[in-house]
Amino acid sequence: MTISLISLDALWQDARQLNLPPLLAPWLLEPASLTARFKRHCQQFRVQVLNEQRSELPAFLRQLLPDTAAAQLREVILWCNDMPCVYAQSWLPQQTVTALRPLADLGERPLGDYIFQQPGLQRGIIEATQLDIALPLLSIAERCYARRSVFTLNGLPLLVAEAFLPAVALLGKTR
Ligand SMILES: C=C(O[C@@H]1C=C(C(=O)O)C=C[C@H]1O)C(=O)O
């Protein structure tokens, strides 16, 4: 069984009910595409793919993605002006990837650039938590705020989780 680089098994709560740090709150609560928000804040934005493979869904995600046996796991770093800003972990159920072929070979194309263009996109509630993120290759070992939500595209689900790395606080608060 393959596992993700980082386990996001934590106590997740509705982000609107949490007392979030003022500098991070606009990022954690962003209802639209995080990719689009970063592109507004950065001269250079890019996606670094860390891992993309078919995986068994971890038990702690089964309630969020019921009826999902296998999924495509995608782990990326979002870079803004050469600073690592987000570690993202997405779980794309096999039935969703089969129906929406571009999800099968995104490569360095941001997931958000695809899903936010699809008519019929719906987003569930945004949950948030704090958890330890260790990315030795980037010399990162931090307790970070993270968010996650389930998207549905014409009824087909996928889960996106994003952990905000320390560099995000340097990006300022302008929209
Ligand atoms: C869902 C979005 O896509 C972003 C890009 C991701 C990717 O390319 O894997 C993952 C999470 C998001 O930060 C978004 O832009 O909101």
The ligand as a Gaussian input file, in Angstrom:
#p B3LYP/6-31G(d) Opt

LIG

0 1
 C       -7.418000      23.309000      -6.022000
 C       -6.488000      24.148000      -6.446000
 O       -5.324000      23.675000      -7.030000
 C       -4.086000      24.001000      -6.412000
 C       -3.068000      23.203000      -7.140000
 C       -2.807000      21.902000      -6.755000
 C       -2.060000      20.942000      -7.659000
 O       -1.612000      21.373000      -8.739000
 O       -1.946000      19.757000      -7.259000
 C       -3.250000      21.437000      -5.497000
 C       -3.906000      22.277000      -4.628000
 C       -4.210000      23.668000      -4.942000
 O       -3.427000      24.525000      -4.147000
 C       -6.659000      25.621000      -6.372000
 O       -5.995000      26.332000      -7.171000
 O       -7.462000      26.064000      -5.520000

